[in-house]
Amino acid sequence: MVTIERFHPPTRWSRAAVALGATALAVTMTLGSAVGPASADTVTATVQVGEAPLGIAITPDGSRAYVTNMDDGTVSVIDTSTNGVIGEPIEVGALPTGIVLSPDGSHAYVTDNGSDTVSVVETATNTVSATIRVGGGPSGVAITPDGSRAYVTNMDDGTVSVIRTVGNTVIRTIGVGSAPVGIAITPDGSRAYVTNMANGTVSVIWTAGNTVIRTIGVGSAPVGIAVAPDGAHAYLADGQRNVVSVIDTARNIVTDTVWVGDRSVGVAITPDGARAYVADPERNSVWVIDTATNNFVGTIPVGGDPAGVAITPDGGRAYITNTDTDSVSVIRIEQAPTLAGTPPNGVVDKPYNYAFAVTGQPAPVTVRVSAGVLPTGLTLSESGVLSGTPIKRGKFGFTLTATNSIGVVNLTTALEVTDTALPTGSFGSLGSLGSTGSFGSTGSFGS
């Protein structure tokens, strides 16, 4: 049985658990063998913030991370380009826990668990512009993709408050399970998934009617939840058992269970949907799950009592709140290489230079010609730059391969070398009748 209380000063790792309403979380299973860190995911920075950081959200442009500090009632703002804290902490209500950014990044919504309110922060000035009264013990918060409504879980009431963001007013209160904590909304905005910690269920809310359409039994104490970018699955962390449950959102049933460390609290999924990152406050680590197989692929040591997880829009970094060490760990995420580009035509005896777009972590990403031949006189650097002076006309097809320590990608392309530059007439691809013209796909008569 899990006892639910309003927040009180936490101790040891239970900071994260108490922050989420649980005062008695028992270990039910531990893994029998040790595992090493994920092959290339490493902590590259540790940022000191306020006292007992818990919730975290990153702006849509990836430039800033907003962190709720439970014990001092503030929000810290991190510049993700430098991983330094910007200005003074923003004062909000008592015991701030959850946080979400609006889709346009203009506002942050912060649940004040000790004040029964939501603080609305204007990110342009980093000041509180509104305070909204909600239910008892607000904890999690999520916002619809169009930014029109914010959904707030109220632990003490067993409800979810629906806020209309224009005017910042509560327009509906929905009854769910006991001690709702986490919440996530599907990419199409049609459903909200709510973890009910005290009775081991997830409530599925149909957002068009703001009614519960399904209750899913998931385990003992579900806490954090995240929906995959394609909306097909939801991953939820269990604060009492060492598992992550996977929900098929089409059928609203649990289809898989992934064994992780001792307990799991926060969870986030990379923008490409390939991996889930799960905070384990017992082992002071983050577990990485391969979503294609639903197997863990490694662990990453972080600070004390990790709880919240957020991932940058480009998928390159994960930010983890450490409630016991008053810090945020910044993890560089390994990424398989990508290779893109269409080389322009060349001219005999004219200098040529073209750089293919190459990404991937860890570096270096090495690019080579794996099939076909380059035009005579041109060479390809390992960084993907094609350069030199072509000396022979013709059309040359070739395949490039980009490789780093975790993956390989191929790109097949062609380059034509002519005796003279080809003409570019007024009816070229960027002419007045091109795809971006007034009758194009984005024009007033488009789909």
Steps between C-alpha positions, in 0.01 A plus 500: 500500500621851421426783740438842345576828674558862416868583457732533795877549519651189339802298607737264317383384158138524610504865395385396155250250635356738757483768235278265309289417801636163613634457853543125496652348190628143534751326276345191344786379279856586407697388198734211566792624290673831461477696179732761357427843363342548160777486243529871428243684715703701749447783747670805354393763754348538845303818568430618855146633538263558795410269785351160412445541125226275366317597181673608181388618155692625198388776265389394150811661349722315747665817628394484865404249767258595780541317832263497800675520839268345761658615823549868420189562289683613188571419138856509364568573133796334326658626179553172314775645277722565803324289766510798730212636709342819362426776751332456835254216570137576425283501812182295460266327748583254777660167407510532120506157338389457139570736211415520131575751224237622256557383140617848398729523803342823623375368836591243761231342718620397847301291749533635856424193709505683831283791382235315295582730210664514159747782438519629142844630407559727201825372355584829324544669838518194729235646728171358631211651306211302650412264784219248450316326784460127427432188709681369806868410466561568130787290372530425126414728210476454123385724218317422177698525174303807394571667835135567574468296820719388788411188701603485867494194729378570855636236740286581800169519312537214254421743220642670191443872447462622141630852444412711198828678431329802347391674816663237725176369649394150610223383270456143621591264786520130415486221756771236451667244729659536842803730530550596134857610440635480146329603179584491129300597192512319165661687207162547332357645822208256510580326829670565831652214703502545878691284751305427819770414750290371789292244312740389225302620200515736206195707407452579131329834440332581170593868469218596261243419766727515807374166624674179610454235232718223643680395817806276454646285778878539484667411829558617851595869489521659153669840505655656190363444150601595145334437165715408200523761220289282268236462771499121476630422849522654845785417739431532869731478798402311816610662824466181704629233262803486273300495177389721216163402353429548129144584396367447150296818458287359217365227728575663837656189647842419643692307235848486653692543824863610508708413806722786609684589826336519841234766446408729214364852527533730200502388137553672165527378140736627233343699213568215256325258736800266508579516872338563837699649789385403850617651831585252778539685834611190689807440284563867415490412135304527177396186314489501121237289321512406132136549401530273194568199722390636840829388652728716708829584330691651791508733796650844555615614847363844591451701821314414818134399478431563129135569428408717201612432141480726195660463156597778261298530177798388293537187712861582579481544878298387800462719809446321833397663830682368809288581805757406764800682353314812382627457149416415141707243309545560127537180298634493146285248313660269248351533154545289189644698209290680242621596154317726256561720200469535123826618345460768231638460150867564437689653209821368347808690624294704750568464878226304677402481868192346658441387859252222573294543818640256755381450859543240771627443851752401608743665265679446280258405226710374208377531142642294212414390146367146525385444140538666162762761412542872553564733208866503403673778692265501800565348842282442806623588848409287803276785617291481181642787292525436126762727344760545229495588128322258264690431178262269317138549394229242568240385751644319800292289742635394838398391848633660818505328839511687832608306808548560871534261791129421516370502145535521122298686237529504118416769245490432126529806279639627169698795372517626142808676367454709183727698271312820583253602771142391432251786448252588772202657324208689643294180523743316729406336826481836675307674224167673536313174453708300748376304799506806725288711263156634575334178383751266668426247771508769766304756298150623564353217296720228647383193689 
